[in-house]
Amino acid sequence: MLDALHLLDTPPEPVFDRVTRLAGRVLGVPMALFSLVDADRQWFKSRVGLDVPETPREHAFCAHAIGMSAPLVVNDAQEDARFSDNPLVTGAPGIRFYAGVPIRTTAGLAIGTLCALDTQPRTLGAEEAQVLADLAAILTKEVQYRERLALARDQLAHSSQVLVASEARFRTIFDIASVGIALVAPDGGWISVNKALCNIVGYSEEELWRLTFQQITHPDDVAGDVAHMRALERGELEQYQMQKRYIRKDGTPVWIHLNVSPKRNEAGAVEYYVSVIKDIDAEKLAQQQLASLNTELERRVRERTGELLEALERQRAVKEELRAREAELSSVIENANDAYICLDEAGLVTAWNRQAEETFGWPRAAALGQPLEALIIPEDHRERHRKGMARFLGTRVAHAVDQRLELPALRRDGSALTVEVRIRALEIGGRTMFSAFLHDISARKQEQTQREYESRHDLLTGLLNRRALLETVPLAQARASRNGKTVGMLFIDLDGFKAVNDSQGHEAGDILLGVIAGRLRAGVRRTDSVYRLAGDEFTVLLEDMADTYDDAHTVAEKLISSIAEPVQLPGRAVRVRASIGIALDPGKPGRSPEELLKEADHYMYQAKKAGRGRVCSARHPC
């Protein structure tokens, strides 16, 4: 096995040397070794604090350690009958303390150890033992990776282009999906997890490998989940869905929607489960920073995984494996909560999942082979879509690929919606395919629009409100300054409104305010705007005016006459009047909206004091 791994008598490698250096530094020992035990010798693949490259097997502490299921710890070799007369104890380097953890192959065969040595007696604390075990696990993962890679290379057969495409499509969907995806062993252990799932639960991929789904499931939800899984195993269910809680790494619960389907072998036994997990909690935790060692390890794992997948893609020509991958891909796509669409280089649809059918109204059979623009893209966006695809295929430069975009879309019945789109381009067999997830956000956009409308409008009259006035005045002043014009403001307060409200009730008062609002809108130009401040107070913002009060007084008098017309309320007609104050801003320099409003309010009160039903301003005081 050692020969097959190509480790014996090979030059030092950074991936091993980092671990031995870290072991020596963290445990505070002068010597740390990664040893390989051959038939007649112990050879050191990586060593710190020891000059000799190998020792006879009969002298090796590690020859004892590899035969044990637990770590071997020798507190004082001079007091241990197994080692007291060992030349490495009685002579150089004078070993007194030894702690070693076996390094095993995927078949469980121990081929060597990661060990820490000292020339002084000492004990190994529980935390130190855990550190040594964790570092040994890193070496074990590297050795097992090399073992699998060697096996894959030895068994490499004819390439399968279809399998390459299937693997690439699966990995792309697995990686970019907005929902969590995992392959779960029958005992509940995690076989493979994507980044979205790691984000949901707050664990890294490596941490999840050491846990089962039962361990991170809320205690109250474990029994139900396990019962469903056993029903799948017995063939009583084809798949199941449920809502349950995970316990995040920080101890807080998170609600998720779970969809589980089994993958069976030819004998009908469950090999593993495909789980699709959607975060339905109101808030998501921010991802935690990984320690520098974990970051380096993740980078190494990604590189090694890419090499291994490349070898597997060339080797896996077996038809059954292809069917398995296609089944996994189909399960992920069909159970996704987002619409999934795949396009070829010509822009024709090659994949259309169940959620795409529900979102856009086109059945899969009708969508496949059709240009995407003929299905869901609005007519005024189709040319841009075609040009964007052509530009990307010609230059590999595009604004839509690998971005999260909000775009308009159409349903089959012609109704419009807004979708959030994530597109990934893949090169397979020298050709490009586009893989996209689309999520309907129309309801969210409508809610945003409604909230924005309500924040700027008076819900009773439909007029703009005070906030909208204060936002609009500076814009109107800027336009007036550019055009050499003047901005005017009318402050209007109804005379007699309280009497109507008190005598006929608030419902009648609301009707009266609605009628007055309509008369104000009808009495101004399109360039002007009407606002309700509060109660029976209104303002009119006049734009594109000459630097004179005459035009403003003309508009004000017209509005007073209009307001004074009778208003038919339930039971009888009423008549109210209005007092109006005017303020102008010639823009040299311009005043703040509050200052302009305050001046108009002042002259409105002057109009009321002068007898109501009047118009007052700085040019025409009452």
C-alpha atoms as one frame of an Amber mdcrd trajectory, in Angstrom:
protein
   0.000   0.000   0.000   2.861   2.398   0.826   4.362   1.798  -2.617   1.009
   2.537  -4.261   0.753   5.827  -2.392   4.180   6.984  -3.667   5.117   8.481
  -0.287   8.216   6.507   0.782  11.593   8.067  -0.016  10.050  11.179  -1.556
  11.130  14.814  -1.027   9.522  16.940   1.715   6.124  18.454   0.905   4.656
  21.661   2.416   1.267  20.062   3.079   2.887  17.604   5.521   5.581  19.929
   6.886   3.005  22.546   7.945   1.196  19.979  10.099   4.336  18.660  11.842
   5.582  22.196  12.506   2.169  23.123  13.897   2.144  20.004  16.100   5.509
  20.874  17.594   4.592  24.516  18.118   1.126  23.958  19.629   2.180  21.061
  21.909   5.454  22.730  22.881   7.670  19.714  22.085  11.128  19.812  20.464
  10.385  16.958  18.049   7.367  16.187  15.830   7.267  13.518  13.102   5.046
  12.120  10.361   6.409   8.565  10.180   5.701   5.761   7.710   6.300   2.217
   8.979   7.592  -0.194   6.341   8.418  -3.880   6.687  11.871  -3.304   8.215
  12.196   0.400   8.909  10.517   3.579  10.076  10.941   6.420   7.540  10.071
  10.062   8.285   8.077  11.798   5.531   8.175  15.010   7.600  10.262  15.770
  10.686  10.937  18.660  13.049  13.792  18.572  15.566  15.307  15.252  14.382
  18.213  14.892  11.932  18.024  11.188  10.974  15.629  10.333   8.108  14.760
   6.807   9.351  15.281   4.212  12.112  15.014   0.405  12.240  11.466  -0.794
  12.735  12.372  -2.707  15.907  13.387   0.588  17.571  10.306   2.518  16.436
   7.756   3.702  19.001   5.412   4.142  16.021   5.501   0.383  15.314   3.595
   0.020  18.595   1.269   2.968  17.909   0.003   1.700  14.525  -1.206  -1.522
  16.129  -3.471   0.329  18.553  -7.001   1.670  18.028  -6.395   4.622  20.379
  -3.466   7.101  20.506  -0.320   5.774  22.172   0.956   8.029  25.006   4.193
   7.271  26.901   4.690   9.748  29.756   8.223   8.512  30.668   9.921   5.974
  28.431  12.541   5.134  31.116   9.707   3.949  33.374   7.943   1.945  30.623
   9.061  -1.693  30.290   8.400  -1.638  26.529  10.870   1.167  25.869  13.257
   1.526  28.830  16.089  -0.266  27.010  15.297   1.185  23.557  18.430   2.721
  21.920  16.398   5.847  21.132  15.806   6.206  24.891  19.192   5.162  26.248
  21.043   7.002  23.487  20.426   9.895  21.094  18.011  11.601  20.855  17.125
  10.548  24.434  13.361  10.169  24.095  11.448  10.354  27.401   7.958  11.378
  26.242   6.040  10.049  23.201   2.464  10.603  21.900   1.406   9.126  18.550
  -1.860   8.890  16.565  -2.167   6.285  13.748  -2.602   7.471  10.145  -4.917
   5.086   8.284  -6.004   4.349   4.709  -9.639   4.316   3.634  -9.666   0.550
   4.376  -8.527   1.224   7.950  -4.938   0.045   7.429  -2.476   1.936   9.658
   0.584   2.985   7.614   2.264   5.365  10.084   1.703   7.999  12.768   1.767
  11.673  13.593   3.800  11.795  16.808   5.154  14.347  19.293   8.377  13.618
  21.289  10.219  15.261  24.166  13.502  14.633  26.001  11.718  15.339  29.283
   8.920  13.317  30.926   5.486  14.944  30.643   1.757  14.260  30.490  -0.630
  14.946  27.620  -3.691  17.017  28.557  -7.143  16.421  27.040  -6.987  19.587
  24.893  -3.479  18.701  23.684  -4.672  15.178  22.810  -7.543  16.666  20.792
  -5.146  18.993  18.920  -2.898  16.023  18.036  -5.943  14.019  16.863  -7.215
  16.928  14.734  -3.823  17.393  13.070  -3.609  13.635  12.456  -7.051  13.823
  10.810  -5.659  16.407   8.352  -2.802  14.041   7.419  -5.260  11.126   7.161
  -7.463  13.117   4.770  -4.451  13.938   2.571  -3.255  10.298   2.533  -6.737
   8.987   1.740  -7.113  11.590  -0.985  -3.866  10.372  -2.592  -5.059   6.800
  -2.222  -8.322   7.570  -4.043  -6.540   9.600  -6.692  -4.067   6.767  -7.328
  -6.918   4.282  -7.566  -8.818   6.554  -9.947  -5.766   6.904 -12.184  -5.130
   3.142 -12.194  -8.750   2.445 -13.134  -9.058   5.249 -15.682 -11.127   3.998
 -18.638 -12.691   5.538 -21.718 -13.942   9.096 -21.248 -17.674   9.801 -21.332
 -18.584  13.267 -22.622 -22.173  12.844 -21.447 -20.968  12.022 -17.930 -18.627
  15.045 -17.966 -21.548  17.299 -18.839 -23.751  15.692 -16.177 -21.061  16.058
 -13.493 -20.416  19.694 -14.412 -24.112  20.549 -14.467 -24.669  18.836 -11.116
 -21.724  20.566  -9.471 -22.786  23.966 -10.842 -26.343  23.565  -9.578 -25.036
  22.149  -6.300 -22.704  25.133  -5.796 -24.849  28.088  -6.938 -28.263  26.971
  -5.715 -29.866  29.442  -3.323 -31.147  26.570  -1.188 -29.145  24.155   0.913
 -28.417  20.782  -0.739 -26.890  17.725   0.912 -26.286  14.032   0.320 -26.955
  12.188   3.602 -25.852   8.676   4.590 -28.479   6.163   5.902 -27.133   6.649
   9.447 -27.616  10.426   9.228 -24.017  11.419   8.446 -23.298  14.145   5.883
 -21.707  12.859   2.649 -21.677  16.149   0.738 -23.056  19.618   1.528 -23.172
  22.856  -0.432 -22.273  26.353   0.697 -25.903  27.434   1.109 -26.485  24.743
   3.739 -23.310  25.724   5.575 -24.604  29.308   5.651 -27.936  28.198   7.113
 -26.509  26.193  10.029 -23.298  28.149  10.643 -21.016  25.098  10.370 -18.227
  24.646   7.861 -18.226  21.688   5.491 -15.516  19.932   7.527 -17.431  20.448
  10.784 -20.604  18.944   9.312 -18.674  15.866   8.194 -18.031  15.117  11.874
 -21.761  15.384  12.775 -25.066  13.761  11.844 -28.261  15.554  10.957 -29.730
  14.255  14.233 -27.040  16.091  16.213 -27.902  19.502  14.718 -31.702  18.961
  14.707 -33.796  20.454  17.520 -34.496  17.656  20.073 -38.269  18.074  19.651
 -38.018  17.494  15.875 -35.621  14.514  15.706 -38.217  11.748  16.175 -40.486
  12.936  13.375 -37.623  13.353  10.914 -36.145   9.924  11.713 -39.607   8.302
  11.421 -40.050   9.744   7.920 -36.569   8.557   6.925 -37.304   5.016   8.151
 -40.546   5.055   6.129 -38.467   5.987   3.045 -36.048   3.151   3.826 -38.942
   0.636   4.035 -40.369   1.892   0.745 -43.555   3.246   2.341 -42.815   6.745
   0.994 -41.191   7.920  -2.246 -40.156  11.251  -0.679 -41.207  13.484   2.187
 -41.371  17.155   3.089 -41.524  18.714   6.532 -40.778  21.865   8.474 -38.370
  21.497  11.370 -35.678  23.326  13.299 -31.914  23.024  13.126 -29.732  24.217
  15.985 -27.092  26.545  14.580 -23.507  26.303  15.690 -24.058  29.305  18.010
 -26.940  27.501  19.700 -29.823  29.462  18.155 -32.674  27.613  16.383 -33.451
  28.154  12.685 -36.635  26.934  10.963 -36.126  25.168   7.629 -38.290  23.455
   5.005 -36.871  19.997   4.250 -37.445  17.820   1.157 -35.845  14.346   1.183
 -35.639  11.725  -1.612 -33.798   8.375  -1.491 -31.125   7.103  -3.922 -31.359
   3.306  -4.141 -29.014   0.696  -5.600 -29.997  -2.119  -7.965 -31.082  -4.266
  -5.006 -33.462  -1.544  -3.858 -31.508  -0.638  -0.731 -30.995   3.039   0.120
 -27.442   4.191  -0.673 -27.990   7.781   0.478 -30.616  10.522   0.649 -30.819
  13.764  -1.365 -31.960  16.582   0.933 -33.030  20.069  -0.204 -33.112  22.592
   2.657 -34.669  26.071   2.436 -34.161  28.656   5.185 -37.604  29.891   6.244
 -36.414  31.781   9.337 -36.998  35.527   9.419 -33.326  36.333   9.786 -30.094
  34.672   8.742 -26.902  34.555  10.673 -23.819  36.218   9.290 -21.165  33.743
   8.288 -18.348  33.393  10.767 -14.753  33.942   9.867 -12.770  30.752   9.657
  -9.426  30.391  11.394  -6.351  30.635   9.174  -5.691  26.901   9.337  -9.277
  26.074   8.293  -9.058  28.609   5.449  -5.891  27.019   4.131  -7.385  23.570
   4.552 -10.541  24.558   2.630  -8.423  25.929  -0.210  -6.428  22.696  -0.266
  -9.595  20.598  -0.201 -11.089  22.591  -3.096  -7.944  22.115  -5.174  -7.699
  18.428  -4.375 -11.423  17.890  -4.926 -11.160  19.540  -8.349  -8.309  17.207
  -9.328 -10.171  14.178  -8.050 -13.387  15.148  -9.854 -11.429  15.659 -13.074
 -10.028  12.150 -12.797 -13.445  10.739 -11.924 -15.097  12.521 -14.852 -12.719
  10.772 -17.278 -13.022   7.440 -15.532 -16.751   7.197 -14.872 -18.032   5.752
 -18.126 -20.289   3.295 -16.373 -23.867   3.708 -17.478 -25.288   3.125 -14.012
 -23.171   5.965 -12.559 -24.469   8.270 -15.280 -28.047   7.361 -14.370 -27.294
   8.006 -10.702 -25.927  11.478 -11.418 -28.874  12.284 -13.674 -31.233  11.128
 -10.912 -29.470  13.397  -8.409 -29.602  16.327 -10.821 -33.274  15.721 -11.562
 -34.125  15.497  -7.848 -32.321  18.758  -7.048 -33.859  20.647  -9.973 -37.384
  19.314  -9.522 -37.450  20.034  -5.783 -35.892  23.494  -6.045 -38.034  26.389
  -4.835 -36.727  28.566  -7.690 -37.436  28.203 -11.379 -34.476  26.527 -13.109
 -33.845  27.118 -16.827 -30.926  25.920 -18.960 -30.076  27.368 -22.397 -27.724
  26.266 -25.161 -25.526  28.602 -27.226 -28.434  29.379 -29.544 -30.523  30.580
 -26.606 -32.883  27.579 -26.803 -34.303  26.054 -23.634 -32.799  22.653 -22.738
 -34.093  22.339 -19.152 -37.297  23.650 -17.507 -38.211  22.474 -14.013 -41.528
  22.169 -12.201 -41.154  25.570 -10.510 -40.532  27.139 -13.942 -43.843  25.641
 -15.063 -45.637  27.100 -12.036 -43.929  30.504 -12.267 -44.323  31.173 -16.002
 -47.290  28.956 -16.957 -45.486  27.097 -19.762 -45.469  23.265 -19.470 -42.059
  21.672 -19.881 -42.978  20.015 -23.199 -43.975  23.372 -24.703 -40.910  25.211
 -23.375 -38.122  22.817 -24.391 -36.443  23.799 -27.650 -37.984  27.292 -27.675
 -36.027  30.590 -27.591 -36.183  32.060 -24.106 -37.295  35.460 -25.424 -40.401
  33.863 -26.969 -41.399  32.465 -23.560 -40.713  34.939 -20.753 -38.802  38.033
 -21.961 -40.855  41.242 -22.570 -40.714  42.450 -26.166 -38.791  45.649 -25.363
 -36.036  43.576 -23.675 -35.633  40.833 -26.294 -33.115  42.578 -28.517 -30.966
  43.428 -25.492 -31.080  39.750 -24.447 -29.979  38.549 -27.886 -27.157  41.089
 -28.098 -26.014  40.252 -24.565 -25.716  36.536 -25.383 -23.865  37.254 -28.606
 -21.460  39.632 -26.852 -20.703  37.066 -24.138 -20.120  34.243 -26.620 -17.789
  36.480 -28.626 -15.880  38.250 -25.844 -16.714  36.411 -22.582 -17.695  39.827
 -21.203 -21.263  40.292 -19.951 -23.147  42.162 -17.257 -25.679  39.423 -16.478
 -23.484  36.338 -15.946 -22.475  35.561 -12.348 -24.568  38.487 -11.079 -27.765
  38.697  -9.028 -30.177  40.761 -11.159 -33.797  41.923 -10.932 -35.464  41.748
 -14.361 -38.989  42.009 -15.812 -40.569  38.839 -17.209 -43.831  37.578 -18.732
 -46.096  34.647 -17.966 -47.724  32.602 -20.680 -51.005  34.513 -20.175 -49.174
  37.802 -20.856 -49.174  39.006 -17.253 -45.998  40.679 -16.042 -43.811  39.753
 -13.091 -40.402  40.651 -11.686 -37.798  37.928 -11.155 -34.478  37.765  -9.357
 -32.027  35.978 -11.686 -28.674  34.246 -11.125 -26.961  32.984 -14.310 -23.844
  30.826 -14.629 -22.080  30.068 -17.940 -20.439  26.636 -18.365 -17.948  25.392
 -20.941 -18.668  21.730 -21.763 -17.103  19.959 -24.713 -16.067  23.232 -26.313
 -19.595  24.626 -26.193 -21.264  27.040 -23.795 -24.424  26.408 -21.809 -26.218
  28.869 -19.517 -27.676  27.673 -16.217 -30.099  30.044 -14.441 -32.209  30.153
 -11.282 -35.129  32.609 -11.288 -37.219  33.614  -8.271 -40.537  35.495  -8.515
 -40.199  38.677  -6.427 -43.305  40.435  -7.806 -45.097  40.437  -4.461 -42.058
  41.873  -2.725 -41.663  44.625  -5.348 -45.373  45.472  -5.123 -45.085  45.734
  -1.355 -42.082  48.039  -1.730 -43.982  50.192  -4.236 -47.018  50.345  -1.960
 -44.886  51.247   1.061 -43.171  53.981  -0.940 -46.564  55.281  -2.133 -47.982
  55.294   1.398 -44.888  57.053   2.746 -45.397  59.948   0.273 -49.207  60.165
  -0.003 -52.157  61.023   2.177 -54.305  57.872   2.210 -57.600  59.749   2.680
 -57.339  62.182  -0.254 -54.653  60.567  -2.410 -52.712  63.830  -2.383 -48.978
  63.999  -1.735 -48.069  64.461   1.945 -45.696  66.672   3.954 -42.722  64.322
   3.400 -43.239  64.483  -0.375 -43.490  68.305  -0.171 -40.187  68.655   1.685
 -38.496  66.321  -0.836 -39.980  68.080  -3.893 -39.291  71.750  -2.985 -35.461
  71.539  -3.417 -35.913  69.840  -6.810 -38.384  72.525  -7.913 -36.004  75.254
  -6.702 -33.158  73.726  -8.723 -35.300  73.641 -11.877 -36.430  77.222 -11.300
 -32.836  78.387 -10.802 -31.765  76.800 -14.113 -34.714  78.360 -15.989 -34.661
  81.765 -14.323 -38.128  81.198 -12.834 -39.693  81.463  -9.373 -41.186  78.826
  -7.041 -44.377  79.730  -5.192 -46.128  78.080  -2.259 -49.793  78.480  -1.249
 -50.690  77.515   2.339 -54.456  76.744   2.470 -56.524  76.301   5.620 -60.273
  75.588   5.395 -62.632  77.963   7.233 -65.627  76.228   8.811 -64.382  72.647
   8.447 -64.431  71.953  12.198 -68.102  72.918  12.390 -68.985  70.413   9.657
 -66.892  67.732  11.327 -68.490  68.347  14.714 -72.074  68.569  13.477 -72.141
  65.800  10.848 -69.360  63.489  12.027 -65.920  62.451  10.858 -67.267  60.429
   7.911 -68.876  63.538   6.460 -65.677  65.475   7.190 -63.665  62.902   5.265
 -66.016  63.184   2.282 -65.665  66.983   2.370 -61.848  66.755   2.440 -61.911
  64.401  -0.564 -64.066  66.804  -2.576 -61.849  69.793  -1.681 -58.742  67.794
  -2.658 -60.288  67.113  -6.080 -61.105  70.787  -6.582 -57.543  71.779  -5.684
 -56.095  69.325  -8.197 -58.474  70.570 -10.879 -57.647  74.207 -10.141 -53.875
  74.113 -10.784 -51.648  73.484 -13.792 -49.972  70.166 -14.613 -46.664  71.673
 -13.588 -48.053  72.453 -10.114 -48.683  69.953  -7.305 -51.107  69.740  -4.378
 -50.289  68.390  -0.885 -52.303  67.673   2.255 -50.251  68.539   5.333 -52.653
  67.489   8.117 -56.298  67.936   9.080 -57.774  70.669   6.873 -54.400  72.178
   5.867 -53.252  71.958   2.227 -50.398  73.421   0.200 -49.953  74.048  -3.514
 -46.442  74.189  -5.003 -46.366  76.512  -8.046 -43.543  76.096 -10.570 -42.433
  77.888 -13.742 -43.617  81.302 -12.442 -42.351  84.773 -13.252 -40.886  86.732
 -10.331 -44.229  88.270  -9.357 -46.991  87.695  -6.829 -49.748  88.422  -9.341
 -49.830  84.921 -10.878 -49.833  83.335  -7.425 -52.708  85.585  -6.263 -54.672
  84.712  -9.382 -54.328  80.986  -8.680 -55.181  81.503  -4.983 -58.333  83.515
  -5.745 -59.424  80.866  -8.238 -58.970  78.147  -5.577 -60.891  80.178  -2.958
 -63.825  80.490  -5.377 -63.718  76.778  -6.180 -63.556  75.746  -2.512 -66.501
  78.015  -1.654 -68.837  76.078  -3.998 -71.409  73.933  -2.056 -70.469  70.327
  -1.261 -73.250  67.742  -1.171 -72.898  65.578   1.963 -75.264  62.837   3.137
 -78.371  64.682   4.298 -77.529  68.216   3.161 -75.163  70.479   1.266 -72.492
  72.450   3.133 -70.267  75.352   2.245 -66.763  76.078   3.545 -64.270  78.773
   2.693 -60.479  78.953   2.731 -57.751  81.331   3.887 -54.544  81.282   1.813
 -51.034  82.571   2.502 -48.446  82.953  -0.293 -44.635  82.705  -0.204 -42.326
  83.054  -3.217 -38.724  81.928  -3.648 -36.861  83.716  -6.490 -33.829  81.535
  -5.754 -31.286  84.291  -4.966 -30.384  82.577  -2.691 -33.025  79.870  -2.326
 -34.612  79.231   1.046 -35.151  75.889   2.749 -38.536  74.139   2.322 -39.262
  74.751   6.025 -38.604  78.481   5.661 -40.837  78.744   2.613 -43.602  76.757
   4.352 -43.282  78.893   7.496 -43.709  82.141   5.520 -46.773  80.860   3.656
 -48.253  79.650   6.966 -47.653  83.100   8.485 -49.583  84.894   5.725 -52.365
  82.301   5.928 -52.895  83.267   9.573 -52.855  86.952   8.542 -55.660  86.111
   6.106 -57.686  84.447   8.878 -57.213  87.427  11.206 -58.316  89.772   8.431
 -61.701  88.037   8.178 -61.124  84.612   6.500 -61.757  83.769   2.866 -58.812
  85.943   1.865 -55.381  85.730   0.244 -52.355  87.383   1.902 -48.695  87.698
   0.921 -45.673  89.952   1.365 -46.725  91.922  -1.751 -50.421  92.063  -0.778
 -50.691  92.054   3.028 -54.160  91.793   4.561
